[in-house]
Amino acid sequence: MPLGPILARARNGRGVLQSDLAAQVGVRVGTLSSWEQGHTTPDANQLRELCRILHVSADVLLERVPFQLGPMPEGEPT
């Protein structure tokens, strides 16, 4: 599975809206949508932010390990 669908799955699994995630990463909603649809990909800094916000490793988003969302750290806002 390419990065786009995995990113969408992680975002939905955390209950985060596209608009909220886009704002946190500092991109437009259309950019995030394009990533999720597989038309474009985030750069390294954006990927790092996505991982930090969604609490998922880059290995998961890049499909180096099977998709699995762990628990959110205590006290961390989504």
C-alpha positions in Angstrom: 0.0 0.0 0.0 1.5 3.4 -1.0 2.0 6.2 1.5 -1.2 8.1 0.7 -3.7 5.4 1.8 -1.6 4.6 4.9 -1.5 8.3 5.8 -5.3 8.6 5.4 -5.7 5.4 7.5 -3.5 6.8 10.3 -5.2 10.2 10.3 -8.6 8.6 10.4 -7.5 6.1 13.1 -6.5 9.1 15.3 -9.7 10.9 14.6 -8.0 13.9 13.0 -9.7 16.0 10.3 -7.7 16.8 7.1 -8.1 20.5 7.9 -6.6 20.1 11.3 -3.7 18.0 10.2 -3.0 20.3 7.3 -2.9 23.3 9.6 -0.6 21.5 12.1 1.8 20.5 9.3 1.6 24.0 7.7 0.1 23.0 4.3 -3.2 23.6 2.5 -6.0 21.0 2.8 -5.6 20.4 -0.9 -2.0 19.5 -0.4 -2.8 17.0 2.3 -5.6 15.5 0.2 -3.1 15.2 -2.7 -0.8 13.2 -0.4 -3.6 10.9 0.7 -4.7 10.3 -2.9 -1.1 9.5 -3.9 -0.8 12.3 -6.4 2.1 13.9 -4.5 4.2 13.1 -1.4 5.3 15.1 1.6 9.0 16.2 1.8 11.2 14.9 4.6 10.3 17.7 7.0 6.6 17.3 6.4 6.9 13.5 6.8 8.6 14.0 10.2 5.8 16.4 11.3 3.1 13.9 10.2 4.8 11.2 12.2 5.1 13.4 15.3 1.5 14.6 15.1 0.0 11.1 14.4 2.4 9.3 16.7 3.4 6.8 14.1 6.8 5.9 12.8 8.1 6.8 9.3 8.6 3.0 8.8 4.8 2.6 9.1 4.0 5.4 6.7 6.6 4.3 4.2 5.4 0.7 4.5 8.6 -0.7 5.8 6.7 -2.4 8.7 3.1 -3.5 8.8 0.5 -0.8 9.6 -0.5 -0.7 13.3 -1.4 2.3 15.4 -0.2 2.2 18.9 -1.8 4.1 21.8 -1.4 7.9 21.9 0.9 9.0 24.7 -0.9 10.2 27.9 -1.8 13.8 27.9 -1.0 14.3 24.2 -3.6 16.3 22.2 -4.6 14.9 18.8 
